[in-house]
Structure formats: structure tokens, C-alpha cells
């Protein structure tokens, strides 16, 4: 093995060497100096080489290279990067907690951000904790403990500054680490990010919520805009006329991507599979593997075998039933699911047991809640009256697995797409949030039901009716005629247009282009 470069930090201090294109710290090399042929330790305890070696900065040799390698393996450009940048620029920002479901790319995007913006990256996977980060916590989070950890992990000396970021991944597995967030933040000056799956459900009994210390951020599978970016069509999505004035070829290109996205969804592994092998059935195998992993991991948090049976039944059967039986106020949502589970599993189950299973799916990011505005009134709101899948690929796969008719699946995929795209508007960072409320919501008015009712930050109301066929938007017209809407919008497969105070827009733009160009 040969050393080829000296590696120095921003202060021109030697922090290590490149040996066969791999970075090693001074400390590590001194313990293994006999393995490298062209360097040795002199009488003063310093490493010397048989000839002068060229210098590289640590950023170029390590963090820059790591970023480049990650981009090669994971080239998708995600919107979360802009949110992470905004967090970094905020004065006196706290610890960042990034939440999201399994396999959506949280760790990948965090490390891309870290390697691009910081000189030193301390990445700790608490699921394995191979270098003993728990010792740092047990010994009081002192700076010396961080230095000792860096030596064990083969990292340069710990630099306690904003040039360093500490990433604690899979934090849900360590109650000790989560409870120490405040202590860690008080002990060091570096930026800190924690992330993991199932955080909403697991961070409860025994976990101390560090209020005032943590900033929260949500991440999801790729949005339709991010999906279009892969194919170089994101600008087209941003600029296409929503009312039919663009070239027909532009609408055709975006609808082709919309049809593909509706079927494979936004999980990075599924999209990569399709790019390598454009076969939807192959994508469904990846989705099946993701769901199997999710189910197995979820069992680790259940106390009894009965809970596992209930969870699986709710997950694979009751949610599909909700898609079929979607009309009505949804005021007895849990009771409906309880009836379905009792029937399908022949189990004596309680309302609370079903509610816990539903909440697990929500906290895990597999499904999302939809509220209800009664009579189109913002002040008459009922939370959690309907459930939707958060990813079209999962909804399509489960629909196919349960033997649904093709037409039924198409309707589910369309509504799942609209819900998931609108949902992102509600979970955007406050500086970018365009809507009021916590979740997308539908509305009921007597026997009339409006698919979605959205209020923007100026309280302007948008009634949105989703159409998979050419039927008349009857409920939307009732709301419009009663002057309960500022904008009446139909989202469907169309180039768009306006007629009698009702706007029709291409369904693919329902979330990314909100609040829509005004044409009425």
C-alpha cells in the first residue's frame, strides 16, 4: 500500500493521508504504519515519507469525493435540499429532526447535504453503533468523548465548530440517544441532525421530547415534480398553460409521465428499477419487498401477536375498503374499519386496537389523514375523517393484490395522486406554506360531497373535484352556486379550460401548480 497525498484541513493542518485512494487519519496510520510502504514514523512521533507528497484539502479528498460518489449512485434531485439549506442559514437554528417513512431517501439526502455543505461529517448509524456513540452519551457528552469517538471511527480530530455536522441516523432505536439530544446540543457548537423511521409512534413512553431544541421537517417519496425532473420535464410542468394554450405535445409528454408515476409511485428504489428495467411488474416486486420489510419491522413495536394480525388486516384490507366506501362524512371511520377487521379475521377486536393500528400506519408515513369541512365552512372542521395512501405505487400494488377491477384501481390511483400532491402543501416549511390547515380535507353539504376543499393563506377557498370520467361536476356546481367557493376547479385528464365559472386543469398540476393561474 502506498500513500499518495497529504490531506490538510482548512487551517492547513495535516489531518491524514490518502493511501491507495482511501483517507486514513494520522492516528490510524500510526497504529498501522507497517502496512504502508512509503511512510514511517520518525523519532519525534511524526509521520514522514520517503519523498515529498502533494497536498489535498480534506474537502476535496474526503467530503467532496463522498458527495460526488453519492450523486453518482443517487442522482435524483430532491426538493428537500432547499429546505435543508434554509435550515442551515437560519440564525441560531436548533437540532433538525427529519422524519419520513422507510426507504424514501432520508439518509441519502441528508448525507448529500452534509458532504456538500460541511468540512467534517460525523455520521452515526445508531442501529449498529459500531464505534460506540453510546459511550459519548454515557460519559456526559464531553468534547473529549467526541474526540475519542472520532479516533475509534477513523475520523479526523473532532472540530467543534459550524464546519462540522453530526448526523444521528435510526435514532428511534435508541431511547438513550433521543433523550440526550438536549445535552448533546448544549455540549457542542456543530450542527446536529437526527433522523429515523416510525418516530411519531415510537417517541412516546420513555422518550423525552426536547421541546424548543428541535426543528421538525418531513420528507416523502418523490413528488410528481421531482419525478418530472428525472426526465428533464420539471420546467415544462412549471410553465405549461393550465387552460389549454400550450402545444398538444407538451400535454402529451406530461400525461405520459403522469400515467407512469401513478403506477410506480415515488419510492427511489422503485424508480431506479424502472429506469434500469422499464417493466411495471418488476417495480411491483420492489414495492412488495418494501412492504414486507415494513411489516416485519413494525412487528418489533407490537406487544402481542394479536396486534400483528390486526395491523396486517387494517393495512392490506381495511384501507382498500375505505377506498371503495369513500362517500359520506366519515364520522365513524374507526367503527367502519373495526367492522371490516372483525369480519375478515373473525377476531374480537376493540375500537382502540383498530385506532392504534391506524395511527401506526399514519405515523409510519404509509397512509395520510384527510379531514372534513362541514358546509364548506373553515371553522366547522372534523379531523381524520378519511384515509389515503401516501404513494400511488403502494395503492396500485395493493389494489392489484386484492383483485380489484382495473377501473376501480384507476379511480383509486387518481385520488391517491391528488391527495398526496395536495398533502405536500400542508407539510411545507412555514416560509413556503401556501395553505391553511394541517391536512387535505373534503367537504359535505347535505347530500353533496366535494372531493377537496383548500383554503390558501388569504382564506381564499378552492373547491377541487377530481374526475376520472367525463361526468358533470354536480357537487362543485352546488358549492359554486351557493357562493361557498372563490375558485371552482375540476382536475382531470384534460388540457384545461374555463366554462361558466368552473376552471378545468390537467390533473397532473393539482399540487405543483397551486394556487393555479387565474383565468376566470
C-alpha positions in Angstrom: 0.0 0.0 0.0 1.3 3.5 -0.9 0.5 6.9 0.4 -0.1 9.3 -2.5 -1.3 12.6 -0.8 -1.1 14.5 2.4 -4.6 15.7 3.5 -4.9 19.0 5.2 -7.9 20.9 6.8 -8.9 24.5 6.2 -6.3 25.7 8.6 -3.5 23.9 6.6 -3.1 21.3 9.4 -2.3 17.8 8.4 -5.2 15.5 9.3 -4.2 12.4 7.4 -3.1 10.8 4.1 -4.6 9.2 1.1 -3.4 5.6 0.9 -4.4 3.8 -2.3 -7.1 6.5 -2.8 -8.6 5.9 0.7 -8.3 8.5 3.5 -6.7 7.5 6.8 -6.1 9.8 9.8 -2.7 10.3 11.3 -3.8 8.5 14.4 -4.9 5.4 12.5 -1.8 5.3 10.3 0.5 5.4 13.3 -1.2 2.3 14.6 -0.7 0.6 11.3 2.3 2.2 9.8 4.0 -1.1 8.8 1.3 -1.7 6.3 2.2 1.4 4.2 5.5 1.1 2.3 6.4 4.7 1.6 5.8 6.4 5.0 7.2 5.9 8.5 7.1 7.4 12.0 10.2 9.4 12.9 11.9 9.9 16.2 9.6 12.9 17.1 6.5 10.8 16.5 5.5 12.4 13.3 4.7 10.7 10.0 7.2 11.2 7.3 7.5 10.0 3.7 10.5 8.9 1.5 9.7 11.8 -0.9 7.6 14.9 -0.7 3.9 14.2 -1.3 1.4 16.6 -2.9 -1.3 18.1 -0.7 -5.1 17.8 -0.9 -7.7 19.6 1.1 -9.9 17.4 3.3 -12.9 18.7 1.5 -11.6 17.7 -1.9 -10.2 14.4 -0.7 -13.0 13.2 1.5 -16.2 15.2 1.8 -16.2 16.3 -1.8 -15.4 12.9 -3.1 -18.1 11.3 -0.9 -20.7 13.8 -2.3 -19.6 13.0 -5.8 -19.9 9.3 -5.2 -23.3 9.6 -3.6 -24.6 11.7 -6.5 -23.4 9.0 -9.0 -25.3 6.4 -7.1 -28.3 8.5 -6.3 -28.7 11.2 -9.0 -32.3 12.3 -8.2 -32.5 16.0 -7.3 -34.8 16.3 -4.3 -36.7 19.4 -3.1 -35.7 18.6 0.5 -32.2 20.0 -0.3 -33.6 23.5 -0.5 -35.3 23.1 2.9 -32.1 21.8 4.4 -30.2 24.8 3.1 -32.8 27.1 4.5 -32.5 25.4 7.9 -28.7 25.8 7.8 -29.0 29.5 7.0 -31.4 30.3 9.9 -29.6 32.1 12.7 -29.4 30.1 15.9 -31.1 27.1 14.3 -31.7 24.2 16.6 -31.3 20.4 16.1 -33.1 19.3 13.0 -35.3 16.2 13.2 -36.0 14.8 9.7 -39.0 12.4 9.7 -40.4 10.1 7.0 -41.3 6.6 6.1 -38.8 3.8 5.3 -36.8 3.8 2.1 -37.7 7.3 0.8 -34.1 8.5 0.8 -33.8 10.4 4.1 -30.2 9.2 4.8 -29.1 9.7 1.2 -30.4 13.2 1.0 -29.0 14.1 4.4 -25.5 12.9 3.5 -25.6 14.7 0.2 -26.5 17.9 2.1 -23.8 17.2 4.7 -21.0 16.4 2.3 -21.7 19.4 0.1 -22.0 22.0 2.9 -19.6 20.9 5.7 -15.9 20.2 6.0 -16.4 17.4 8.6 -19.3 14.9 8.7 -19.8 12.7 11.7 -22.4 10.1 10.6 -23.6 7.7 13.3 -26.0 4.8 12.5 -27.4 4.0 15.9 -28.9 0.8 14.6 -25.4 -0.6 14.5 -23.3 1.9 16.5 -20.1 0.1 15.7 -17.9 2.7 17.2 -19.8 3.2 20.4 -21.5 6.5 20.3 -23.5 5.4 23.3 -20.2 5.9 25.3 -20.2 9.5 24.3 -23.7 9.9 25.9 -22.9 7.8 29.0 -19.8 9.8 29.7 -21.7 13.1 29.7 -21.3 14.3 26.0 -18.0 16.0 26.9 -15.8 17.2 24.0 -13.1 14.7 24.9 -15.7 11.9 24.3 -16.4 13.2 20.8 -12.6 13.2 20.2 -12.4 9.6 21.4 -15.3 8.6 19.2 -13.6 10.2 16.1 -10.4 8.2 16.8 -12.4 5.0 17.1 -14.2 5.8 13.9 -11.1 6.7 11.9 -12.1 10.3 11.5 -10.0 13.5 11.9 -9.8 15.2 15.3 -13.2 16.5 16.4 -13.6 20.1 15.3 -16.2 21.8 17.5 -17.5 24.4 15.0 -20.1 25.1 12.4 -17.8 23.4 9.8 -18.9 20.1 11.4 -22.2 18.3 11.2 -23.3 15.4 13.4 -25.9 13.1 11.8 -27.6 10.6 14.1 -29.4 8.1 12.0 -32.0 5.5 13.1 -32.4 7.4 16.3 -35.7 5.6 17.0 -33.8 2.5 18.1 -32.1 4.4 21.0 -34.1 5.9 23.7 -30.8 6.9 25.4 -29.7 8.9 22.3 -33.0 10.6 21.8 -33.2 11.6 25.4 -29.7 13.1 25.1 -30.5 15.5 22.2 -30.7 18.5 24.5 -27.4 17.5 26.3 -25.6 16.9 23.0 -26.8 20.2 21.6 -25.7 22.1 24.7 -22.2 20.4 24.7 -21.1 21.1 21.1 -21.2 24.0 18.6 -21.6 21.9 15.5 -24.9 21.4 13.6 -26.9 18.4 14.5 -29.5 16.4 12.5 -31.4 13.3 13.8 -33.5 11.1 11.6 -35.3 7.8 11.6 -38.5 6.0 10.8 -41.5 5.4 13.0 -40.5 8.4 15.1 -44.0 9.6 15.6 -45.1 6.3 17.2 -42.0 5.2 19.0 -41.1 8.6 20.6 -43.6 8.3 23.4 -43.3 6.4 26.7 -39.7 6.6 27.9 -38.7 9.2 25.4 -38.2 12.8 26.4 -39.4 15.4 23.8 -36.8 18.1 23.7 -39.3 21.0 23.0 -37.6 24.2 22.0 -34.4 22.3 21.0 -35.7 20.6 17.8 -36.9 21.9 14.4 -39.0 19.3 12.6 -39.0 18.6 8.8 -41.0 16.0 6.8 -39.8 14.0 3.8 -41.9 11.9 1.4 -41.4 9.8 -1.7 -40.6 11.7 -4.8 -43.3 14.2 -5.8 -44.6 14.3 -9.4 -42.5 17.5 -9.9 -39.4 15.6 -8.7 -40.3 12.7 -10.9 -40.6 15.0 -13.9 -37.1 16.4 -13.0 -35.6 13.0 -13.6 -36.8 13.2 -17.2 -35.9 16.8 -17.7 -39.5 17.9 -17.8 -39.8 19.8 -14.5 -39.6 23.2 -16.3 -42.3 22.1 -18.6 -44.5 21.3 -15.6 -43.8 24.7 -14.1 -44.6 26.6 -17.3 -47.3 24.7 -19.2 -50.5 26.7 -19.6 -53.2 25.2 -17.3 -56.0 26.2 -19.6 -55.1 24.6 -22.9 -53.0 27.2 -24.7 -49.7 25.2 -24.8 -48.7 22.8 -27.6 -50.5 19.5 -27.6 -47.2 17.7 -27.5 -46.4 19.4 -24.1 -49.6 18.0 -22.5 -49.0 14.6 -24.1 -45.4 14.4 -22.6 -46.6 15.3 -19.1 -49.6 13.0 -19.2 -47.3 10.1 -20.2 -45.1 10.8 -17.1 -48.3 11.2 -15.0 -49.5 7.7 -16.1 -46.2 6.2 -15.3 -45.9 7.9 -12.0 -49.4 6.9 -10.9 -48.5 3.2 -11.4 -45.0 3.0 -10.0 -45.1 5.8 -7.4 -42.3 7.8 -5.9 -40.1 5.4 -3.9 -36.5 5.9 -5.1 -35.7 2.2 -5.3 -38.8 1.6 -7.5 -38.0 4.4 -9.8 -34.4 3.2 -10.2 -35.7 -0.3 -11.0 -38.0 1.2 -13.7 -35.1 3.2 -15.2 -33.0 0.1 -15.4 -35.8 -2.2 -16.5 -38.9 -0.3 -17.8 -41.3 -3.0 -16.6 -44.1 -2.2 -14.2 -44.4 -5.7 -12.9 -40.7 -5.6 -11.9 -41.5 -2.4 -10.0 -44.3 -4.1 -8.1 -41.8 -6.7 -6.8 -39.7 -3.9 -5.3 -42.9 -2.5 -3.7 -43.8 -5.9 -2.3 -40.3 -6.2 -0.8 -40.6 -2.7 0.7 -44.0 -3.6 2.3 -42.7 -6.9 3.6 -39.8 -5.1 5.3 -42.1 -2.5 6.7 -44.4 -5.2 8.1 -41.5 -7.1 9.7 -40.0 -4.0 11.2 -43.4 -2.9 12.6 -43.8 -6.2 14.5 -40.8 -5.2 16.6 -43.0 -2.5 18.1 -46.1 -4.6 18.8 -46.5 -6.3 22.2 -48.8 -9.2 21.2 -49.4 -11.5 18.2 -53.0 -10.2 18.1 -51.7 -6.7 17.4 -49.8 -8.0 14.4 -52.8 -9.7 12.9 -54.9 -6.6 13.4 -52.2 -4.4 11.9 -51.9 -6.5 8.8 -55.6 -6.7 8.3 -56.0 -3.0 8.6 -53.1 -2.4 6.3 -54.0 -4.8 3.5 -57.8 -5.0 3.6 -59.5 -2.2 5.5 -57.7 0.6 3.7 -58.7 -0.8 0.4 -62.3 -1.0 1.6 -62.2 2.7 2.6 -61.2 3.5 -1.0 -64.3 1.6 -2.1 -66.6 3.1 0.5 -65.4 6.6 0.3 -68.7 8.5 0.2 -70.2 10.1 3.4 -68.9 12.2 6.2 -66.5 9.5 7.5 -67.7 10.4 11.1 -67.5 6.7 12.1 -64.2 5.9 10.4 -62.7 3.7 13.1 -66.0 1.9 13.6 -66.1 1.0 9.9 -62.6 -0.3 9.9 -63.4 -2.3 13.1 -66.3 -4.0 11.4 -64.2 -4.9 8.4 -61.4 -6.4 10.5 -63.8 -8.4 12.7 -65.4 -9.8 9.5 -62.1 -10.6 7.7 -60.2 -12.0 10.6 -63.0 -13.3 12.9 -61.3 -11.6 15.8 -62.8 -9.9 18.8 -61.2 -6.5 18.4 -61.8 -3.2 20.1 -62.1 0.3 18.7 -58.9 1.3 20.5 -56.9 -1.6 19.0 -58.0 -0.6 15.5 -57.3 3.1 16.2 -53.8 2.1 17.3 -53.2 0.2 14.1 -54.4 3.1 12.0 -52.2 5.6 13.9 -49.2 3.3 13.4 -49.8 3.5 9.6 -50.1 7.2 9.8 -47.0 7.8 11.9 -45.1 5.4 9.6 -45.9 7.5 6.6 -47.8 4.8 4.7 -51.2 6.5 4.9 -52.3 10.1 5.5 -55.4 11.6 7.1 -58.0 13.6 5.3 -60.3 16.0 7.3 -63.8 17.3 6.5 -65.2 20.8 6.3 -68.9 20.8 7.0 -70.9 23.0 4.6 -67.7 24.4 3.2 -67.0 26.3 6.5 -63.4 26.6 7.6 -64.5 26.9 11.2 -66.6 23.7 11.1 -63.8 21.2 10.7 -63.7 17.5 11.6 -60.2 16.0 11.6 -59.2 12.5 10.4 -62.4 11.5 8.5 -60.8 9.7 5.7 -57.6 7.9 4.9 -55.5 7.7 1.7 -52.2 6.0 0.8 -49.3 8.4 0.6 -47.8 6.7 -2.5 -49.5 5.7 -5.8 -47.3 2.7 -6.3 -48.3 1.2 -2.9 -52.0 1.9 -3.6 -51.8 0.3 -7.1 -49.9 -2.7 -5.8 -52.4 -3.4 -3.0 -55.3 -2.8 -5.3 -53.9 -5.4 -7.8 -53.2 -7.8 -4.9 -56.8 -7.7 -3.7 -58.2 -8.4 -7.1 -59.8 -5.0 -7.8 -61.2 -4.3 -11.2 -58.9 -2.2 -13.4 -61.4 0.7 -13.5 -61.6 0.8 -9.7 -57.9 0.8 -9.4 -57.6 3.7 -11.9 -60.0 5.7 -9.7 -58.0 5.0 -6.6 -54.8 5.9 -8.2 -56.1 9.2 -9.4 -57.4 10.2 -6.0 -54.3 8.9 -4.3 -52.2 11.1 -6.6 -54.3 14.2 -5.9 -54.3 13.6 -2.1 -50.5 13.0 -2.0 -49.8 16.0 -4.1 -52.0 18.3 -2.0 -50.7 16.8 1.2 -47.3 18.3 0.5 -48.8 21.8 0.5 -49.8 21.3 4.2 -46.5 20.0 5.4 -44.3 22.5 3.7 -42.0 24.6 5.8 -43.9 27.7 7.1 -42.0 30.1 4.9 -43.2 28.2 1.9 -46.6 27.1 3.0 -49.4 28.2 0.7 -52.4 26.8 2.5 -54.1 26.8 5.9 -54.7 23.7 8.0 -52.9 20.5 8.8 -54.1 18.0 6.2 -56.1 18.0 2.9 -59.9 17.9 3.5 -63.1 17.1 1.7 -66.4 18.8 2.4 -70.0 17.8 2.8 -73.1 19.9 2.2 -76.3 17.9 2.6 -76.0 15.0 0.2 -73.3 16.8 -1.8 -69.7 15.9 -1.3 -66.7 17.9 -2.6 -63.6 15.9 -3.1 -61.2 18.5 -1.7 -61.6 22.0 -0.2 -58.5 24.0 0.2 -58.0 27.4 1.9 -55.0 29.5 0.9 -53.1 31.8 3.3 -55.5 34.7 2.4 -58.5 32.4 3.3 -59.5 32.2 -0.4 -61.4 28.9 -0.9 -60.6 26.4 -3.7 -63.1 23.6 -4.3 -61.5 20.8 -6.2 -63.4 17.9 -7.8 -61.4 15.0 -9.2 -62.7 13.3 -12.3 -61.6 10.1 -13.9 -64.6 10.2 -16.4 -66.4 12.9 -18.2 -69.3 13.2 -15.7 -70.6 16.7 -14.7 -69.1 18.2 -11.5 -72.5 18.3 -9.8 -71.3 18.9 -6.2 -68.8 21.6 -7.3 -71.7 23.4 -9.1 -73.8 23.3 -5.9 -70.9 24.8 -3.9 -70.3 27.4 -6.6 -74.0 28.4 -6.9 -74.2 28.8 -3.1 -71.2 31.1 -3.3 -69.2 28.9 -0.9 -66.1 29.0 -3.2 -63.8 31.6 -4.5 -62.4 29.2 -7.2 -64.2 26.1 -8.5 -61.7 23.7 -10.1 -62.1 20.3 -11.8 -58.9 18.3 -12.0 -58.9 15.6 -14.7 -57.2 14.3 -17.8 -57.6 17.4 -19.9 -55.5 20.3 -21.4 -57.6 22.6 -19.3 -60.2 25.3 -20.0 -62.9 27.6 -18.4 -66.7 27.3 -18.6 -69.3 29.1 -16.6 -67.1 30.0 -13.7 -65.7 26.5 -13.4 -62.0 26.0 -14.2 -60.7 22.7 -15.6 -57.0 22.0 -15.2 -54.8 19.0 -16.0 -54.8 16.7 -13.0 -51.0 16.4 -13.0 -50.7 20.1 -12.0 -53.1 19.9 -9.0 -50.4 20.1 -6.3 -47.3 21.5 -8.0 -49.1 24.5 -9.6 -51.3 25.5 -6.7 -52.9 28.2 -6.4 -53.2 28.0 -10.2 -53.2 30.8 -12.8 -56.3 32.9 -12.5 -58.3 32.8 -15.7 -61.9 33.4 -14.6 
